Amino acid sequence: MEKPAASTEPQGSRPALGRESVQVPDDQDFRSFRSECEAEVGWNLTYSKAGVSVWVQAVEMDRTLHKIKCRMECCDVPAETLYDVLHDIEYRKKWDSNVIETFDIARLTVNADVGYYSWRCPKPLKNRDVITLRSWLPMGADYIIMNYSV
């Protein structure tokens, strides 16, 4: 079974988070994102246990800022089912015990929206509110969802 790709920033030619603007990704951005998810060079594996792996990469311009990518093996769940579950904000309130509130703000294109998510954080952190630009695209056996915190 193929897995949905882990969330990281795409490395396309257009500005990404932290730059002048964030734009709805195009097909090239999705291809670049998938390539980065599959890349191994420059990434340091920092955690691997029970089907969950986490890699970290230092961002060149500021060594205190890091990119993180994760992969989780879901052997008993088809990728398309996981993809559908991650898109269902009402169902998320049932399976995600950390969700306080979530709702869609606006649909930008057929495969991009802006949404709100409020979640409980473990102590000593305070709860967080997040606004995201979420874009998604099935690409063959891969199901890609990219989020930018905006």
Beta strands, then each sheet from edge to edge (+ up, - down):
strand 1: 44-49
strand 2: 52-59
strand 3: 62-72
strand 4: 99-109
strand 5: 112-119
strand 6: 128-139
strand 7: 142-149
sheet 1: 1+ 2- 3+
sheet 2: 4+ 5- 6+ 7-
end
